[in-house]
Amino acid sequence: MARSTSTRSLLEVALGFLGALLVVPLLFKTVKGLLKAVFKMGTTRTLLGEVALAGLTALLTREDVLDKLFGRKGRTGDGLLKPPVD
């Protein structure tokens, strides 16, 4: 006796869901262990901190980012906070 296609499809979806329930926690545990191992090393943590600081500094020295944060450049007498530097 042959099964209908909807029953087989439902079985495939259920097995896929159960498989995901088994694999996803294992994936999370592996990634968590890897991150713990990386951040236990003091040198790595220091380097990542310095990279983050350098990236933030580079971002905040870009003129278009400053214009978005503080507004466009003004002229003397406009009352804006950023008069142009000549």
All heavy atoms as an XYZ file, in Angstrom:
641
protein
N       0.846     -1.171      0.000
C       0.000      0.000      0.000
C       0.896      1.240      0.000
O       1.788      1.397      0.823
C      -0.874     -0.025      1.249
C      -1.921      1.036      1.272
S      -3.078      0.639      2.557
C      -3.036      2.128      3.455
N       0.672      2.142     -0.928
C       1.492      3.344     -1.069
C       0.952      4.455     -0.177
O      -0.260      4.606     -0.021
C       1.497      3.797     -2.516
N       1.872      5.223      0.374
C       1.469      6.364      1.200
C       1.157      7.542      0.296
O       1.713      7.676     -0.788
C       2.591      6.773      2.134
C       2.858      5.756      3.196
C       3.882      6.326      4.146
N       4.271      5.299      5.108
C       5.120      5.474      6.060
N       5.717      6.638      6.195
N       5.405      4.517      6.892
N       0.320      8.431      0.791
C       0.013      9.625      0.008
C       1.184     10.596      0.115
O       2.001     10.526      1.031
C      -1.277     10.275      0.511
O      -1.060     10.828      1.782
N       1.252     11.505     -0.831
C       2.363     12.465     -0.845
C       2.295     13.421      0.337
O       3.319     13.846      0.848
C       2.367     13.265     -2.154
O       1.111     13.908     -2.299
C       2.657     12.366     -3.327
N       1.097     13.750      0.801
C       0.992     14.671      1.934
C       1.489     14.019      3.212
O       2.116     14.673      4.054
C      -0.447     15.159      2.095
O      -1.290     14.063      2.424
N       1.257     12.734      3.388
C       1.738     12.041      4.584
C       3.261     11.951      4.556
O       3.918     12.187      5.569
C       1.136     10.620      4.660
O      -0.275     10.717      4.618
C       1.562      9.935      5.937
N       3.833     11.643      3.403
C       5.281     11.551      3.297
C       5.918     12.926      3.513
O       6.938     13.049      4.180
C       5.670     10.993      1.927
C       7.157     10.734      1.837
C       7.530      9.955      0.630
N       7.073     10.631     -0.570
C       7.026     10.070     -1.764
N       7.376      8.823     -1.911
N       6.618     10.749     -2.809
N       5.289     13.974      2.986
C       5.803     15.325      3.164
C       5.760     15.722      4.641
O       6.700     16.320      5.156
C       4.990     16.306      2.328
O       5.439     17.612      2.552
N       4.678     15.395      5.314
C       4.551     15.698      6.736
C       5.605     14.948      7.545
O       6.202     15.504      8.475
C       3.148     15.345      7.230
C       2.835     15.657      8.688
C       2.952     17.155      8.927
C       1.456     15.160      9.047
N       5.881     13.706      7.167
C       6.904     12.922      7.839
C       8.287     13.543      7.633
O       9.077     13.636      8.567
C       6.886     11.479      7.322
C       7.893     10.519      7.937
C       7.600     10.339      9.421
C       7.864      9.194      7.218
N       8.563     14.010      6.429
C       9.849     14.647      6.148
C      10.013     15.936      6.955
O      11.086     16.212      7.488
C       9.981     14.947      4.659
C      10.185     13.721      3.818
C      10.146     14.027      2.332
O       9.969     15.215      1.977
O      10.299     13.091      1.543
N       8.947     16.712      7.052
C       9.002     17.958      7.831
C       9.234     17.634      9.303
O      10.053     18.283      9.970
C       7.701     18.774      7.642
C       7.619     19.905      8.644
C       7.627     19.302      6.231
N       8.554     16.632      9.832
C       8.709     16.269     11.241
C      10.120     15.764     11.518
O      10.743     16.138     12.521
C       7.682     15.210     11.627
N      10.661     14.935     10.644
C      12.025     14.443     10.830
C      13.047     15.572     10.708
O      14.032     15.605     11.452
C      12.327     13.330      9.825
C      11.643     11.988     10.106
C      11.939     11.009      8.987
C      12.055     11.432     11.443
N      12.824     16.491      9.787
C      13.707     17.645      9.659
C      13.693     18.509     10.901
O      14.726     18.998     11.362
N      12.505     18.710     11.472
C      12.371     19.502     12.692
C      13.081     18.823     13.859
O      13.804     19.471     14.627
C      10.893     19.722     13.011
C      10.651     20.562     14.227
C      10.881     21.928     14.203
C      10.215     19.987     15.414
C      10.670     22.707     15.313
C      10.005     20.753     16.535
C      10.234     22.114     16.490
N      12.915     17.525     13.999
C      13.584     16.792     15.072
C      15.108     16.821     14.881
O      15.854     16.942     15.846
C      13.080     15.348     15.127
C      11.652     15.175     15.661
C      11.221     13.724     15.560
C      11.554     15.661     17.088
N      15.534     16.714     13.640
C      16.973     16.807     13.360
C      17.528     18.169     13.746
O      18.614     18.272     14.312
N      16.775     19.214     13.438
C      17.205     20.573     13.802
C      17.252     20.734     15.316
O      18.145     21.396     15.855
C      16.275     21.603     13.182
N      16.298     20.125     16.015
C      16.303     20.192     17.478
C      17.553     19.539     18.065
O      18.025     19.934     19.129
C      15.058     19.516     18.053
C      13.763     20.303     17.977
C      12.610     19.472     18.519
C      13.860     21.599     18.750
N      18.092     18.554     17.378
C      19.309     17.899     17.856
C      20.571     18.642     17.450
O      21.536     18.703     18.203
C      19.374     16.464     17.313
C      18.299     15.511     17.829
C      18.386     14.189     17.094
C      18.437     15.300     19.316
N      20.599     19.241     16.272
C      21.808     19.844     15.734
C      22.035     21.258     16.262
O      23.171     21.637     16.579
C      21.758     19.840     14.191
C      22.867     20.673     13.607
C      21.843     18.412     13.677
N      20.995     22.062     16.373
C      21.148     23.471     16.753
C      21.787     23.637     18.135
O      22.725     24.421     18.288
C      19.797     24.215     16.630
C      19.860     25.593     17.263
C      19.405     24.314     15.170
N      21.347     22.905     19.183
C      22.035     23.071     20.479
C      23.508     22.646     20.424
O      24.358     23.268     21.067
C      21.260     22.154     21.428
C      19.928     22.010     20.803
C      20.155     22.074     19.326
N      23.820     21.628     19.645
C      25.207     21.209     19.499
C      26.035     22.300     18.821
O      27.163     22.583     19.221
C      25.273     19.913     18.684
C      26.655     19.335     18.443
C      27.294     18.937     19.765
C      26.563     18.138     17.516
N      25.451     22.946     17.817
C      26.128     24.046     17.133
C      26.379     25.211     18.093
O      27.473     25.766     18.142
C      25.295     24.502     15.937
C      25.836     25.666     15.124
C      27.095     25.232     14.381
C      24.792     26.150     14.151
N      25.363     25.573     18.889
C      25.516     26.656     19.855
C      26.599     26.323     20.883
O      27.407     27.171     21.259
C      24.208     26.961     20.574
C      23.222     27.740     19.758
C      21.866     27.610     19.968
C      23.638     28.615     18.780
C      20.949     28.333     19.229
C      22.737     29.345     18.028
C      21.391     29.199     18.255
N      26.620     25.083     21.352
C      27.608     24.676     22.353
C      29.020     24.741     21.771
O      29.955     25.187     22.434
C      27.292     23.258     22.818
C      28.028     22.840     24.035
C      27.508     21.513     24.547
C      28.049     21.233     25.920
N      27.519     20.003     26.483
N      29.170     24.333     20.530
C      30.481     24.376     19.879
C      30.960     25.819     19.705
O      32.114     26.147     20.014
C      30.410     23.681     18.507
O      29.922     22.356     18.683
C      31.756     23.641     17.843
N      30.088     26.692     19.225
C      30.459     28.103     19.021
C      30.771     28.768     20.362
O      31.739     29.527     20.479
C      29.337     28.849     18.263
C      29.572     30.343     18.273
C      29.222     28.313     16.851
N      29.982     28.467     21.373
C      30.214     29.043     22.700
C      31.569     28.600     23.254
O      32.323     29.412     23.802
C      29.093     28.616     23.652
C      29.190     29.210     25.024
C      28.031     28.749     25.886
C      28.199     29.178     27.314
N      27.144     28.642     28.177
N      31.905     27.331     23.105
C      33.200     26.828     23.557
C      34.355     27.471     22.811
O      35.387     27.803     23.403
N      34.182     27.649     21.511
C      35.226     28.285     20.711
C      35.444     29.734     21.136
O      36.578     30.189     21.282
C      34.847     28.211     19.228
C      35.836     28.808     18.237
C      37.133     28.009     18.263
C      35.253     28.806     16.841
N      34.353     30.462     21.349
C      34.477     31.861     21.781
C      35.104     31.971     23.169
O      35.900     32.871     23.424
C      33.103     32.542     21.762
C      32.537     32.835     20.376
C      31.139     33.429     20.490
C      33.441     33.766     19.594
N      34.751     31.049     24.059
C      35.362     31.061     25.393
C      36.866     30.843     25.290
O      37.650     31.496     25.974
C      34.750     29.964     26.270
C      33.557     30.393     27.041
C      33.152     29.295     28.002
C      31.975     29.706     28.838
N      31.560     28.652     29.770
N      37.263     29.907     24.442
C      38.693     29.617     24.293
C      39.435     30.817     23.721
O      40.554     31.118     24.148
C      38.877     28.394     23.393
N      38.825     31.505     22.771
C      39.480     32.662     22.158
C      39.609     33.797     23.160
O      40.661     34.430     23.271
C      38.704     33.113     20.896
C      39.145     34.487     20.459
C      38.904     32.109     19.777
N      38.564     34.058     23.928
C      38.590     35.199     24.839
C      39.333     34.913     26.138
O      39.597     35.831     26.915
C      37.177     35.704     25.122
C      36.629     36.525     24.005
C      35.642     36.043     23.179
C      37.133     37.785     23.750
C      35.151     36.798     22.127
C      36.655     38.553     22.707
C      35.654     38.050     21.905
N      39.687     33.656     26.411
C      40.504     33.364     27.588
C      41.925     33.849     27.386
O      42.612     34.171     28.341
C      40.502     31.864     27.881
C      39.387     31.427     28.766
C      39.577     29.990     29.188
C      38.446     29.578     30.105
N      38.592     28.193     30.539
N      42.365     33.883     26.156
C      43.721     34.344     25.878
C      43.763     35.856     26.019
O      43.039     36.576     25.333
C      44.132     33.939     24.462
C      44.222     32.455     24.257
S      44.759     32.067     22.609
C      43.213     31.616     21.858
N      44.600     36.353     26.924
C      44.673     37.789     27.199
C      45.142     38.588     25.998
O      44.651     39.697     25.752
N      46.063     38.044     25.239
C      46.581     38.754     24.072
C      45.481     38.968     23.041
O      45.342     40.047     22.479
C      47.740     37.956     23.434
O      48.702     37.687     24.444
C      48.373     38.720     22.316
N      44.697     37.929     22.810
C      43.614     38.036     21.834
C      42.599     39.079     22.267
O      42.148     39.887     21.461
C      42.911     36.672     21.666
O      43.886     35.696     21.332
C      41.856     36.726     20.600
N      42.269     39.063     23.556
C      41.295     40.037     24.067
C      41.828     41.457     23.915
O      41.110     42.369     23.515
C      40.984     39.715     25.530
C      39.843     40.505     26.092
C      39.413     40.058     27.466
N      40.517     39.698     28.325
C      40.535     38.615     29.087
N      39.524     37.787     29.077
N      41.564     38.366     29.871
N      43.112     41.645     24.196
C      43.724     42.970     24.049
C      43.710     43.416     22.590
O      43.369     44.565     22.283
C      45.172     42.946     24.573
O      45.144     42.508     25.928
C      45.807     44.311     24.500
N      44.095     42.504     21.697
C      44.108     42.852     20.273
C      42.716     43.198     19.766
O      42.543     44.154     19.001
C      44.687     41.700     19.453
C      46.196     41.527     19.537
C      46.617     40.274     18.801
C      46.902     42.731     18.969
N      41.708     42.433     20.169
C      40.341     42.726     19.728
C      39.866     44.073     20.267
O      39.173     44.823     19.576
C      39.392     41.605     20.157
C      39.536     40.299     19.393
C      38.626     39.232     19.988
C      39.214     40.491     17.921
N      40.251     44.404     21.493
C      39.904     45.710     22.049
C      40.550     46.846     21.281
O      39.916     47.868     21.002
N      41.820     46.655     20.928
C      42.515     47.696     20.165
C      41.942     47.839     18.755
O      41.838     48.951     18.230
C      44.005     47.378     20.104
C      44.691     47.572     21.431
C      46.164     47.196     21.401
O      46.667     46.813     20.327
O      46.796     47.294     22.464
N      41.556     46.722     18.148
C      40.937     46.780     16.819
C      39.601     47.513     16.890
O      39.285     48.336     16.022
C      40.766     45.355     16.245
C      39.830     45.345     15.060
C      42.111     44.784     15.854
N      38.823     47.244     17.932
C      37.536     47.928     18.082
C      37.739     49.429     18.283
O      37.023     50.252     17.696
C      36.763     47.336     19.260
N      38.723     49.804     19.090
C      39.008     51.225     19.320
C      39.483     51.898     18.034
O      39.056     53.013     17.710
C      40.058     51.377     20.422
C      40.406     52.804     20.806
C      39.195     53.509     21.385
C      41.552     52.812     21.797
N      40.354     51.226     17.282
C      40.837     51.791     16.017
C      39.693     51.934     15.012
O      39.600     52.934     14.296
C      41.943     50.914     15.439
N      38.810     50.955     14.960
C      37.669     51.037     14.051
C      36.725     52.171     14.414
O      36.242     52.898     13.548
N      36.464     52.331     15.707
C      35.601     53.425     16.154
C      36.234     54.777     15.855
O      35.555     55.702     15.397
C      35.334     53.287     17.657
C      34.382     54.287     18.276
C      32.994     54.133     17.676
C      34.330     54.108     19.778
N      37.538     54.893     16.082
C      38.244     56.138     15.784
C      38.191     56.449     14.289
O      37.927     57.590     13.890
C      39.706     56.041     16.243
O      39.718     55.746     17.632
C      40.444     57.328     15.997
N      38.429     55.438     13.459
C      38.385     55.638     12.009
C      36.987     56.040     11.554
O      36.828     56.894     10.675
C      38.828     54.370     11.289
N      35.975     55.452     12.175
C      34.600     55.786     11.808
C      34.254     57.221     12.189
O      33.638     57.957     11.415
C      33.633     54.813     12.485
C      32.165     54.954     12.153
C      31.931     54.602     10.692
C      31.330     54.060     13.030
N      34.691     57.639     13.361
C      34.334     58.971     13.840
C      35.179     60.084     13.226
O      34.899     61.256     13.448
C      34.418     59.029     15.363
C      33.320     58.254     16.087
C      33.531     58.320     17.579
C      31.948     58.770     15.714
N      36.216     59.746     12.493
C      36.977     60.791     11.818
C      36.548     60.977     10.376
O      37.086     61.849      9.686
C      38.486     60.483     11.861
O      38.711     59.183     11.331
C      39.018     60.563     13.281
N      35.598     60.202      9.909
C      35.078     60.392      8.551
C      34.109     61.574      8.549
O      33.257     61.708      9.426
C      34.348     59.137      8.079
C      35.292     58.002      7.789
C      34.608     56.783      7.282
N      33.575     57.091      6.317
C      32.681     56.210      5.912
N      32.693     55.001      6.383
N      31.767     56.553      5.028
N      34.245     62.417      7.578
C      33.457     63.646      7.536
C      31.962     63.375      7.367
O      31.134     64.037      7.991
C      33.961     64.534      6.400
C      33.375     65.931      6.457
C      34.031     66.873      5.481
O      35.161     66.584      5.041
O      33.404     67.874      5.151
N      31.609     62.382      6.536
C      30.185     62.107      6.329
C      29.520     61.577      7.599
O      28.358     61.876      7.875
C      29.983     61.147      5.157
C      30.711     59.828      5.328
O      31.729     59.796      6.031
O      30.254     58.819      4.750
N      30.253     60.824      8.414
C      29.698     60.333      9.674
C      29.502     61.485     10.644
O      28.472     61.587     11.311
C      30.621     59.251     10.280
C      30.142     58.835     11.661
C      30.696     58.043      9.355
N      30.482     62.371     10.714
C      30.354     63.534     11.595
C      29.192     64.424     11.163
O      28.469     64.969     12.001
C      31.658     64.333     11.606
C      32.829     63.666     12.324
C      34.089     64.479     12.128
C      32.524     63.490     13.786
N      29.014     64.578      9.847
C      27.895     65.384      9.365
C      26.555     64.760      9.738
O      25.606     65.464     10.059
C      27.984     65.562      7.847
C      29.086     66.533      7.449
O      29.556     67.284      8.326
O      29.473     66.522      6.272
N      26.475     63.439      9.712
C      25.219     62.777     10.110
C      24.971     62.940     11.596
O      23.834     63.124     12.027
C      25.272     61.294      9.766
C      24.840     61.005      8.378
C      24.435     59.582      8.219
C      23.932     59.470      6.813
N      23.431     58.248      6.424
N      26.036     62.859     12.404
C      25.863     62.964     13.850
C      25.577     64.393     14.301
O      24.712     64.624     15.143
C      27.120     62.461     14.570
C      27.356     60.961     14.559
C      28.703     60.643     15.196
C      26.250     60.229     15.273
N      26.309     65.358     13.749
C      26.243     66.723     14.257
C      25.654     67.723     13.276
O      25.590     68.911     13.576
C      27.647     67.184     14.664
C      28.263     66.319     15.715
C      29.326     65.499     15.413
C      27.760     66.310     17.004
C      29.901     64.693     16.378
C      28.314     65.508     17.971
C      29.384     64.694     17.663
N      25.261     67.296     12.097
C      24.699     68.212     11.116
C      25.751     68.664     10.118
O      26.937     68.455     10.298
N      25.270     69.298      9.060
C      26.180     69.722      7.998
C      27.026     70.895      8.457
O      26.725     71.559      9.445
C      25.408     70.092      6.743
C      24.488     71.270      6.933
C      23.795     71.650      5.633
N      22.862     72.721      5.863
C      23.189     73.992      5.980
N      24.441     74.359      5.888
N      22.282     74.921      6.201
N      28.077     71.149      7.712
C      28.951     72.269      8.038
C      28.202     73.576      7.854
O      27.425     73.728      6.922
C      30.174     72.281      7.112
C      31.189     71.230      7.417
C      32.388     71.407      6.525
C      33.417     70.357      6.802
N      34.577     70.484      5.931
N      28.451     74.484      8.750
C      27.821     75.786      8.641
C      28.821     76.841      8.228
O      30.000     76.576      8.053
N      28.311     78.029      8.049
C      29.177     79.170      7.760
C      29.190     80.070      8.982
O      28.313     79.985      9.836
C      28.633     79.934      6.557
C      28.665     79.120      5.300
C      28.286     79.953      4.094
N      27.988     79.019      3.013
C      26.986     79.130      2.198
N      26.160     80.148      2.299
N      26.792     78.246      1.254
N      30.166     80.904      9.058
C      30.242     81.822     10.185
C      28.984     82.689     10.189
O      28.608     83.267      9.178
C      31.487     82.715     10.068
O      32.634     81.872      9.938
C      31.650     83.587     11.297
N      28.325     82.711     11.310
C      27.098     83.486     11.421
C      25.839     82.660     11.236
O      24.743     83.151     11.441
N      25.969     81.376     10.846
C      24.796     80.509     10.696
C      24.222     80.084     12.027
O      23.076     79.679     12.132
C      25.148     79.239      9.914
C      25.167     79.481      8.410
O      24.712     80.551      8.000
O      25.610     78.579      7.700
N      25.050     80.088     13.055
C      24.607     79.596     14.357
C      24.796     78.095     14.484
O      24.425     77.514     15.487
N      25.361     77.434     13.470
C      25.631     76.004     13.571
C      26.918     75.787     14.326
O      27.756     76.677     14.453
C      25.718     75.381     12.171
C      24.418     75.423     11.363
C      24.639     74.876      9.981
C      23.341     74.622     12.070
N      27.089     74.587     14.862
C      28.235     74.307     15.711
C      29.511     74.051     14.945
O      30.587     74.098     15.505
C      27.936     73.089     16.585
C      26.829     73.280     17.616
C      26.567     71.981     18.351
C      27.196     74.363     18.600
N      29.413     73.758     13.634
C      30.603     73.370     12.887
C      30.902     74.369     11.784
O      30.559     74.154     10.640
C      30.417     71.995     12.257
C      30.464     70.852     13.219
C      30.180     69.529     12.552
C      31.026     69.312     11.351
N      30.785     68.038     10.678
N      31.546     75.489     12.085
C      31.918     76.400     11.008
C      33.011     75.757     10.164
O      33.779     74.945     10.647
C      32.445     77.640     11.728
C      32.822     77.166     13.072
C      31.941     76.000     13.387
N      33.079     76.103      8.879
C      34.100     75.481      8.014
C      35.487     75.926      8.417
O      35.706     77.040      8.879
C      33.744     76.000      6.621
C      32.964     77.241      6.846
C      32.251     77.071      8.159
N      36.425     75.004      8.248
C      37.818     75.301      8.547
C      38.510     75.628      7.242
O      38.493     74.855      6.303
C      38.491     74.079      9.223
C      39.957     74.370      9.468
C      37.777     73.720     10.501
N      39.109     76.806      7.162
C      39.786     77.224      5.925
C      41.266     77.087      6.049
O      41.884     77.220      7.018
C      39.424     78.675      5.566
C      37.948     78.768      5.194
O      37.422     77.827      4.584
O      37.343     79.801      5.528
